[in-house]
């Protein structure tokens, strides 16, 4: 059995943790955004960004001139987090309230992707994750755009998931109180697209019409 590094084991509710790809990958595939945290000159930084998983790595894109991207390219250690909130957990006491969630924490260093085809592939993976079916509809990316965009990959070798599902965990003496308890489900939903001024007379493409609303 593979030994799990101590820094991947949660200090609280460790039984909710998971270290297998079957649990981690679906969370990463559903989430649209992650937060990348690192320390520089004794100051903390935490940057939200879009990302995509392909195989055993996640990929982010950014301007080659970005201070954030340039620092990560140096190979400094980062902590990357993702969280999906599924429900508010309403208990009979204030401090027993909680959240049903699925989260991933990843420790890694950045690998800069230099190969042009690999960069193009990562652009396609991300675009079709954010707006499925759009890659082949859009104007092709230019050589200049490829040169101006950096692609960084992070290995998932040190990733862990933590999940909380279910009803409130009220203390035994609170369960008999005449106070409502349960969950309030949460949902992130794509709403109907809204055209900008240049697109009001253009027929909406099929991949947008059929978006799962």
C-alpha positions in Angstrom: 0.0 0.0 0.0 1.4 3.4 -1.0 2.4 5.5 2.0 0.4 8.8 2.2 2.6 11.9 3.0 1.7 13.4 6.4 0.9 16.8 4.8 -1.9 15.2 2.8 -3.7 13.9 5.9 -6.3 16.3 7.3 -5.8 17.3 10.9 -9.6 17.0 11.5 -12.1 14.5 10.2 -9.4 12.4 8.5 -11.9 9.7 7.8 -13.4 11.9 5.1 -10.1 12.0 3.2 -9.5 10.0 0.1 -6.3 9.6 -2.0 -7.5 7.6 -5.0 -7.9 8.9 -8.5 -11.5 7.6 -8.7 -12.5 10.1 -6.1 -10.1 13.0 -6.9 -10.5 13.2 -10.7 -14.3 13.7 -10.9 -14.1 16.6 -8.5 -11.4 18.3 -10.6 -13.4 17.6 -13.8 -16.5 19.2 -12.4 -14.9 22.3 -10.9 -14.2 25.2 -13.2 -11.8 27.1 -11.0 -9.0 26.4 -8.5 -7.0 28.6 -6.2 -3.2 28.5 -6.3 -1.4 29.6 -3.2 2.3 30.1 -2.6 4.7 32.2 -0.5 7.2 34.8 -2.0 9.5 37.0 0.0 7.7 36.0 3.2 4.4 37.2 1.8 1.4 34.9 1.1 -0.3 34.9 -2.3 -3.5 33.1 -3.4 -4.7 33.4 -7.0 -8.0 32.0 -8.4 -7.8 30.7 -12.0 -9.5 28.4 -14.4 -7.9 25.0 -15.0 -8.4 21.7 -16.7 -7.4 18.1 -15.8 -6.0 15.8 -18.5 -4.6 12.5 -17.4 -2.6 12.8 -14.2 -2.0 16.5 -14.4 -3.9 19.8 -14.3 -3.1 22.7 -16.6 -3.5 26.5 -16.3 -2.9 29.2 -18.9 -1.7 32.8 -18.5 0.2 35.6 -20.1 3.9 35.0 -20.5 4.4 38.5 -18.9 2.3 37.7 -15.8 4.2 38.1 -12.6 2.2 35.2 -11.2 3.1 32.9 -14.1 6.8 33.9 -14.0 7.1 33.1 -10.3 5.4 29.7 -10.7 7.7 28.8 -13.6 10.7 29.1 -11.2 9.5 25.9 -9.6 8.4 27.3 -6.2 6.1 24.9 -4.2 2.4 25.6 -4.5 -0.8 24.4 -2.8 -3.8 24.2 -5.2 -7.3 23.9 -3.8 -10.7 23.2 -5.3 -14.1 23.1 -3.5 -17.6 22.2 -4.6 -20.4 23.1 -2.2 -23.4 20.7 -2.4 -25.6 21.8 0.5 -25.8 23.9 3.7 -26.2 21.6 6.7 -28.7 23.2 9.1 -28.4 21.7 12.6 -30.3 22.3 15.9 -27.4 24.2 17.3 -25.3 27.0 15.8 -21.9 25.3 16.1 -23.2 22.0 14.6 -24.0 23.7 11.3 -21.8 22.5 8.5 -21.5 22.2 4.7 -21.8 19.2 2.4 -18.8 19.6 0.1 -16.2 17.9 -2.1 -12.7 19.3 -2.1 -9.2 18.6 -3.4 -5.9 19.8 -2.1 -2.8 19.4 -4.3 0.9 20.1 -3.5 3.1 20.4 -6.6 5.5 22.5 -8.6 4.9 23.9 -12.1 6.1 22.3 -15.3 6.3 24.8 -18.2 4.9 23.3 -21.4 7.0 24.3 -24.4 5.8 22.1 -27.2 3.4 23.9 -29.5 1.1 21.0 -30.1 0.9 20.2 -26.4 0.0 23.9 -25.7 -2.7 23.8 -28.4 -4.1 20.6 -26.9 -4.3 22.2 -23.4 -6.1 25.2 -24.9 -8.6 22.9 -26.4 -9.1 20.9 -23.2 -9.8 24.0 -21.2 -12.1 25.8 -23.7 -14.2 22.6 -24.2 -14.4 22.2 -20.4 -15.6 25.8 -19.9 -17.9 25.9 -22.9 -18.3 22.3 -24.3 -18.3 22.0 -28.0 -16.9 25.4 -28.7 -13.3 24.7 -29.8 -14.0 23.8 -33.5 -16.6 26.7 -33.7 -14.2 29.5 -32.8 -11.6 31.4 -34.8 -8.4 29.3 -34.8 -5.7 30.4 -32.4 -2.8 32.3 -34.0 0.9 31.7 -33.7 1.2 35.0 -31.9 -1.4 34.0 -29.4 0.4 30.7 -28.7 3.7 32.6 -28.1 2.1 35.1 -25.8 0.4 32.4 -23.6 2.2 30.3 -21.1 0.9 26.8 -20.1 1.8 25.3 -16.8 1.2 21.7 -15.7 1.0 20.3 -12.2 1.3 16.7 -11.4 -1.4 15.1 -9.3 0.9 12.7 -7.4 0.4 14.6 -4.1 -3.4 15.2 -4.2 -6.1 14.3 -1.7 -9.8 14.7 -1.6 -12.0 15.4 1.3 -15.8 15.0 1.3 -18.7 15.7 3.7 -22.2 14.4 2.8 -25.3 13.7 4.7 -27.5 15.2 7.4 -26.5 17.2 10.5 -24.5 15.5 13.3 -26.4 16.9 16.2 -25.5 16.0 19.8 -27.7 13.3 21.2 -29.3 15.7 23.7 -30.2 18.1 20.9 -31.9 15.6 18.7 -35.1 15.8 20.8 -35.4 19.6 20.6 -38.3 21.0 18.6 -35.9 22.8 16.2 -35.9 22.1 12.5 -32.7 20.5 11.1 -31.8 19.2 7.7 -30.0 20.4 4.5 -30.4 23.2 2.0 -29.1 21.9 -1.4 -26.9 24.2 -3.5 -26.5 24.1 -7.2 -24.4 25.9 -9.7 -26.4 26.3 -12.9 -25.7 27.6 -16.4 -28.4 30.1 -17.5 -29.5 30.9 -21.1 -26.7 32.7 -23.1 -27.1 36.5 -23.7 -25.7 37.9 -26.9 -23.5 41.0 -27.0 -24.1 43.9 -29.5 -22.1 42.3 -32.3 -23.9 38.9 -32.0 -27.6 39.8 -31.7 -28.2 39.1 -35.4 -26.1 35.9 -35.5 -27.8 32.6 -35.0 -26.8 31.0 -31.7 -24.6 27.9 -32.4 -26.0 24.5 -31.6 -23.4 23.8 -28.8 -24.8 26.8 -26.9 -28.5 26.1 -27.6 -28.1 22.6 -26.2 -26.2 23.7 -23.1 -27.6 21.8 -20.1 -29.4 24.5 -18.3 
